[in-house]
């Protein structure tokens, strides 16, 4: 069996600090996997990678499939092959599911790829609006982000669990994006209740962290990480 790898372009810490220029194409990101998440140049919405295709949840509430020519400052993806699966037959909160997932894998020290498919009793998402230079820090932008709610909607959550040690590389804990079955509603997950569905998990054996070494802004910017953890919690 081939090694299960998480490929990540850019870091959340740099994105939080305002480094939001696209430095890699979506087409190239898709060469590394089938399931994941990210954003686009200028923080333009929320990207959902599902079944080898890329979708953008936009700040106007719509979802579009991406061509691959778009660029991203931050994206994470894996070839998703689950080894742990369990069904949820009763209404479950996001917090209960997070605890159940960590219980199933036996600890909090592994990167996990997560896919939850089913009917959601409620779901609350946000979508970051496109930014223009000079970029603000992401936590400041999040104060005025559009948010959307739906009830009794069928769809899929995709994303990752990141161990606390790697806070800043990604968001420690669970980072999830949602897209409905009709590909009309999607974004970054704030909260949900799952009415019923299936949870699939994959333990990541390695992290391939890719840096945009040819982007002068990324290389030369002095990033202030002093309040990074607080800002990530605020934005997430």
Secondary structure, 3 states (H helix, E strand, C coil): CCCCEEEEECCHHHHHCCCCCCCEEHHHHHHHCCEEEEECHHHCCEEEEECCEEEEECCCCCEEECCCCCEECCEEEECCCCCEEEEECCCEEHHHHHHHHHHHHCCCCCCEEEEEEEEEEEEEEEECCCCCCCCCCHHHHHHHCEEEEEEEEEEEEEEEEECHHHECCECCEEEEEEEECCCCCEEEEEEEEEEEEEEEEEECCEEEEECCCCCHHHHHCCCCCCCHHHHHHHHC
